[in-house]
């Protein structure tokens, strides 16, 4: 059974695989304490054993001592005491720690001598190895193994990033204009000062003086001076009846809409050309 600090049903979970003699695990206790203060009842912290016997010869017995204290309801007190006194993990030292916590020393010593909790330690080690844990401390944040620096800010960011309560964000999609053809890239014609590409035409627009407007308010006809404007037209719309609009159809030429009802393309070159001129 796991040992949990914090509400069992907390939405955020931080699991640590640690070694009671590992100095880095000792430093990590301060990080965990800061995270618990920061997240409060939203965080549950789980500690699992992973004694590295090759480098920490006292880690196995210390882990069993913590479990023996846990059998008497003092797991976290012994956990904190041993991490605070990592230089005192011999058997006599463990008995002194148990006495300071007011544990039943006879039961405590018997369980240590019999190896009562050794199987629990082996189960934690097997679970860690199955999850790819190779060193200590190793953290799992909401079920995801944390890689990189395990500082307070890094683990806090990982907890927020994997918060199961957060709604996934998706960028809003632009609605296409009714009847519009697939969007074409905005291109420029030599001599054209700029090309604005796609824009939604206004739903209602008053015609300017001298302009002829019809079913598409973004298409303009000759003005009073007889000039034609190269106007913007949306694919799927029809040009103004009886007028001529210049609209982009291909990268190399401008084409002219010759009759009402002709479907045109979708780019705008905002400049005037004299009446009677022709386009390439």
N, C-alpha and C positions, 0 to 999 in steps of 0.2 A: 504494500500500500504506500502511495506517495505521501510525503509530508508537505503540507500546504500552509503558506502564510497568506492571510487575506481571505476574503469570501470565496467559498468553493465555487459559487456560480458567477464569479466576476467575469466580465466580458474579455478582459485582456489576460494573457497567460505568459509568464516568463519561466522557463525551465532551465536550470543550471546543472551541468554535470561537473562535480568538483571533487577535489582531493583535500583531505583535512590538513595535510602537511605542505600543500602547494602554496608558496608565497603569493602567487598571482591570484589564487582563489581567496586568500586572506584579504588582499586589496579589493577584490570584487565585492566583498561584503559591504563596503562603503558605498559602492555604486548601486547595489540592490537597495540599500537603505534609502538613498536619495530618490530612487525610482518609486519606492513605496510611499514616500512622503509626497512625491509629485502627483501620483495617480490615485492615491488613497484606496477606496474600496473598489475602484475599477480594475485593480490589478491583483492577481493571485500569483504567488511565487512558489515554485516547486524546486526542491533540492534533491538531486540523485547522486549516488556515490560512484566515483570512478577512481579508486586508489591506484596510483602508478607505483607499483612495488619496486620497479627497477631503480627508481631515483628517490623514492620516499618510503623507506623501510617501516616507518611507524604508521603509515596511512591506513593500513588494513585494520589494525587493532583500534585506532582512533575512530574509524568509521563504525566498528562494532560497538564501541563505547557510546557513541551518539545514539545508535539504535537501542542499546540497553537503557539509556536514559529515556528514550522515547517510549519504551515499554512501560515506564512509570510516569508518563505524561510530561516529561521535561526535555523533549527532543530539541527544541529551539534554544533553550537555555544552555544545554551542553554544546550545541552547534556554535553558538556565539562565544562561549568560553574557550573552546578549543581553538577556534580561529584567532582569538585574542592572545592565546598562549601557545603558539605553534612550536615554541622551543621546549615545551614540557608535555611530551606525548608518550613518555615511558609508562609502563603499567602502574608503578607507584604514583606517578603524577595523575593518571586517570582516576585512581581511587581518591586522591585529594580533591580533584574537581567534583567528583560525585558527592563527596562528603560536604563540600561547600554548598552544593545545591540541595542538600538535605535528602538525598536518595537513600533507599534501603541498600546499604553497602553489601550485605551478605548476598542478596539477590543479584545485585550488580556484578559482584566478583564472580559469582557462580555462572552467570550467563556469559561473561567474558571468557572464563576458563573452558566452558563447554562449547563455545562457538555457536551459541544459540542463534545469533543473527547473521552468521556468515553467509547463509543462503540468500538472504535479502540483498546483501552486498553483491553477490555473484549475479543475481537477477538484474540489478541496476547496471552492472558492467556489461552483461550480455545485451541489454536494451540499448546501451550507448554505442556499443560496437556495431550493432545492427543498423543504427542510425548514422554510422560513419564518423562517430566521435573518436578522435585520436589523441587529444590532449585536454588539459584543463587550464582555465575554465572554458567550457563550451556552452553557449546559450542557444536556446530555441525560443523564438519570439512568435507566439500564436501558431505554433506548429511548424515554423520555418526556421531552419538553422541559420544563425547569424554568423556572417563572415566579416572579417575586418576588425577594426578597433572596437573594443567592447566598453567604451566609456558611457557616462550617464547620458550625454546628448545623443550619441549614436544609437543606443538602445531605446531611448525615448522616441527618437524619430522612427525607428523600426516598429515600435509598438503602435504609433499613430498611423503609420503607413499600412499596416496589416490589421487595423481595427475592423473587426467584422461588422460593426455597427455603421461604418461609413458606407454611403451609397456610391457606387462607381460613377465617376464623372465621364461624360462623353460630350464632345464638342457639338454644338448645335448645327444642324444641317440647313444649308440655304435652300429654300424652296425654289424650284425652277419656275420661270414665267410660263403661264398657261400656253400650251401649244409650241413652246420653244424647242428648237432642234438641239442636239448635243452641242455643248459649248466648244467653240473654236478658239485657238490661241490668238491673243491680240497681236497684230502685226502692224508695222509702219510702212507707209509708202514714201519713197524719196520725195522730199519737199513738204511732207505733212508735218506740222510742228509737233503733234502728239497724237496718240490714239488712246482713247479711254477704255476701250473694251466693252464689256457687258455692263449695262445699267438697266435697272427697271424703269420703264417709261412711266410718267405720272398718270394716275388714274383719271385725273381731270385737269386740264390745262387750257387756259384761255389763249386763243391764237394771237400771235403778235400782229401788229399792223402790217398788211401787205403779204401775210403768209396765208396759204390755203391749207386748212387742216381737215382731216376726214376721220376715217376709222382708227388711225394711229396718230395720237397727238405728237409723237416724236418724229414724224416725217413732215417735212416742210416743202412747200412749193415755191414758185417765183415770188419775189417781193415786188413792191411797186416800181422799183428801178429795173425790173426785168432780169435780176440776177437769180441764179439758181444756187441753192445751198446743197452741199454734199451732206446729207442728213443721216441721222441714226434711224435704223429700222430694225425691228425685232423679227427674228425668224418666226414664221407662222402668221404674221400680220400682213395686211395689204397696204400698199402705199396710197397716198391721197388720190382720190379720183381726179383725173385730168391733169395731174402734175407729174413732174419727173424728179425722182430722188436718186442720189448716187449712193450705193451701198456696196460694201466690201464682199466679194464672193470668192476671190482666189488671191494667193500671195502676189501675183504679178499683174493684176489688172483690176480696174474698176468697171463694174457693169451697170447698165442703166435699166431701170424698170420701165418697160414700154407701155404697159396698159394696166388699168385697175385690176386688182385681184392677183397680181403676180406676187408670189411668195419670195421674200428677200432675206438676206442674211443679216449679220448682227454687229457690225462695227461702225464707228462714227469718226469722221475726220472733220473737225469743226472749222472749216474755212469756206469762203465764198469763191465761186468761179463766175466769170462773165457769161451772160446768156449767149447761147449759140456755140460755146466752146465744146470740144469733144474730149473724151477720156480714153486712155490707152486700155 
